[in-house]
Amino acid sequence: MRHLRRRAALVAPGSDEHKARKALTGPADEVILDLEDAVVATQKNTARTLVSELVRAYGRARPVSIRVNGPGTEWFAADLRACATLGESLASVVIPKVESRATLTDADALLTAAGAPDLPVQALIETPAGLGAIDEIVTGPRLTSVIIGYADLGALLGRTRTAPPDRWLFVQDRILHAARAAGVQAVDGPHLGIADDADFRQAARWVADLGFDGKWVIHPAQIVTAQDCFTPTPEQADHARRVLRTLAEAAARGAGAARLDGRMLDEAVAVAARRTLAMSGAQNEH
């Protein structure tokens, strides 16, 4: 499966046309138009109409996804049916508060019945129940990525909003390991501040070093920093190319081993090199 680059995924309120259009014309790798937390109950239906219009207008030029209202709400099915009408203009549906594989199975059935057999979905893990079921969730139909939802999860755990990134290591590793085993992306949730400050940079660098594929941001000021954290340097990309080229040359010679810069190369090194190139946006170079 070839994934979208999601180094910086910007979330914009689906009921605020000005903010949504600003997000859609900015540099984020993906824009998520939000029908859930950012929209009050009285505006759910009008926001759905506005978001559908914006996806049709912008979705062919850039990746745009929609965060629908959660399973069990009165708007869930209608949101999915609206998403199904958007065809290739919509990159994916983000489903909040996923707590079981059954939620993804139900969404799959609704989307299929509405005429969208291939629309990808992403799952937000925002509850202890969702974290506990992560191994089954990552095998759900249509799933391309899982995202940590810190605000809801932290509230349910009783964790303070000022807890540093390392206090979330168990959750982050748990989700990352499950995602990698299933071949889906692991995306970090939004930092709870809107500034591109030292706390945000520490949080973004922390999860990038862990191995995550990207991060949600809630303010355009955070986009460039997030993209920088999840993009290999030119030197790292060049080294990855040299690794793959050296291994290919050794294979062509029928050699059982290869060496580069005094280091033995094997398939594990090749896997890391391919990931580096993919993260740099150079998937087809090798």
N, C-alpha and C positions, 0 to 999 in steps of 0.2 A: 504494500500500500504506500503510495506517495502522499505525504502529508503537506498541508499548507505550512508556510513559515508563520509561527505565532510568537515571535520574540516579544512583541508588544501588541497586546490586544486591548483596544480602547473601548470601554463601556460608555454608552451615551443613552440618556433617557429617551424613551420612545414617545413621550408626550411633549417634548420640547424640540420643535422643528429647528430652531436656530442652532442649538447645541448639537443636534443630530447632523445637520448639514455641515457644520464646522468639523465635526469628527470625520465625516465621510469624505471631506476634501483635504484631510491632513495626512501625515506620513505613517500612521499606524499600519502594521501588517494586516490586521483584521479589525473590523469595527463590529461590536456587538450592540445592537439596538435593543434596549431593555423594555419589556412589557410588564415585568414583575415588580421588583422593589421600587423602581423609580416612578411608578405610575399609580396614582390613587384609584380606588375602586370605581369612582364615578367617571373616570376617564379611560377605563380599560378598552372599551369598544372603539372610541375615537382614536386612541393611540394605535390600536391594531390597524386601522385603516391608514393612518399616516405612515406608519412603519412599512406597510406593504407598498405604498406609493414610493417611498424613499428607496426601498430595495430594488424596485423596478427601474428607478432612475439611475442608481449608482452601482448596482450589483454586478453588472457586466464588466465594469472597469476595475473593480477591486473586490476582495473578499469581504462580504457582509453577512453576518449571522444575526439571528434573533433569539433573545432569551425569552421564552414563553413563561406564562404563569405555571405554577407548580401542579403536579399531579394531585387530584382531589379537589382542586378549585373549580369553580363554575366556568372559568375561562379556558381551561386547559385544552379541551377538545376543539373549541372554536379557534384558538390560536394555532393549533396544529393544522387544522383545515385551511386556514389562511396561508400558512407557510407552504402548504402543498401546492398552492396555485402559483407560486412564484418561480417555478422551474429552475433553470440554471443561474438565475440572478441571485439566488440565495445559496450561500456557501454551506450553512449548517443550521440546525436548531439546537439551542442550548437548553437543556432540561434541568431545572433547579431541584434541589432537595431529593436527589435520587437515593433511594434506600434499598433497592433490590433490582435484580435483573428483570423482574416482572414489569417494572415501570418502563423499561426500554422495550420490552416485548409488546406492551400495550401501546406505546407510542408508535412502534413499527406497524402494528395493525391499523391504527388510525391513519397514519400517513399513506400506507398502501391502499386502503379503502378510498382515500381522498385523491388518489392518482399520482402519488409521488413515491415510486418504489425504490428510488436510489438516493434520496436526500439524506446526507450524513447527520448524525447527532453528536452532541457533546454532553457530558454528564457533570453536573456540579455536585461535589461531595461536601455536604454542609451539616451533617448530623453524625452523632456517634454510631447510629444504626447504619448509615451509609458507609462509614469507615469500616465497620465490622463486616460488611458484605462486599468489600471492594473486589475480592477475588472473583466473585460471580458477576459483579457489575461490569467489569472490564471485558467480559465475554459476550456482552449484550449485542443485539443486532444493530447495525449501522454505526456503531460507536467509533469515533476517531480520536477523541481525547477525553481526559478527566481533569477537572479543575478543582482546586481546594477553595472552599468558601469559608474564609477565616471568621467573618463577623458572626454568622449564625453558629458555626461550630464552636467558636470561642465562648459565646454566650451560654451554650448548652453545657460546655465543659466547666464553666465557671472560671475560665482563664482571663486574666486581665488584658485589656486592649494594648497595654504597653509591654507585654511579654516580648522579649527579643527573639530573633529568628531561631536561635538554637533551642528554645523551649518547644518548638514545633517539630523538632527533628523526627520523632517517632511517626507523627502523622505524615510528614513529607516523605520519609523513606518508605513507609507502608504503601502509600499511593504510587510512588515512583516504581517500586519493585513490581507491583501488580500490573502497572501500565506497561512496563518493559516486557514482562512475561507474555502479555497479550498482544504486543505490537501496536499499542496505541500511544498517543502523546500524553505527557504529563505537564500540565500547565499550572503555574502557581497563581493563586488568587491575588486580589488587589491588596496592596498596602493600605492601611486604614487612614493614612494622611494623604493630602492632595499635592504636597510640595515635592519638588525634586531636591530633597535635602539629604543629609548624611544618613538618616535612618532609612529612607527609601533606598538609597544606594547600597547600604549594607544588606538590606533584605533581598534586593535583586541579585547582588553578587553571590550571596549565600546560596540561593537556590540554583543559580547558574552553575556554581561549583559542584553542587550535589548532582547535577545532571538533568535538570528540568529543561523543557524545550522552549519555555517562554513564560510570560507573566501578564496577567491582566493589570491594566492601569485605569485610573478613574479621572485623570487630568492630562490634557495634552502635553503639559510641561514634563511629564515623566516618560514620554515615548522614547526620546533619543537615548536617555540613560538605559532604559530597558533593552533597547535594540543593541546598544554597545555591549552590555553584559552578556547577551546571548549570541554575539557574533564573534567567531574566531578572528584573531589578528591576521593580517596578510602573511606574517611569518609562520603562523600555525597552519594556515591553509597551504602554503608552499611546502611545508614539511610533509603534510598529508599527501600531497601530490607525489612527492619524491618517494614516500613509503609505498604507495600503490604502484608507481612505475617500477621501482626496484623489485617488488614482488612479482609483477607481471614479466619482467625480464628474466627473473630466475625461473619462473614456470616455463617460459619459452625455451630455456636452455635445458630443461628437465632437471634442474637443481632442486634438491630437497630442502635447502635452507637458503636464506638470504640475509645479508647484513647491510646496515646503513649507519654511518657515523659511529662505528664500533658497537652497534647494538643488533642483536639477533631479532629478526622480524618473523612474526607468526600471524595466525588468523586473528588473534585478539588485537594485535596492533593494527591489522587491516580494518577491523570493525571500527576501531576508534578513529582511524583516518577517514573512513567513509562518513562517519557521523560528523566529523569536523567539516568536511566538504559540504555535506547537506546543510549544516547550520550556517555555512557561509553563503549558501544559495547556489552552490556549484554542483548540484546533484548529478548532472550528466557528464561531468568531466572524466569520470572513471568508468 
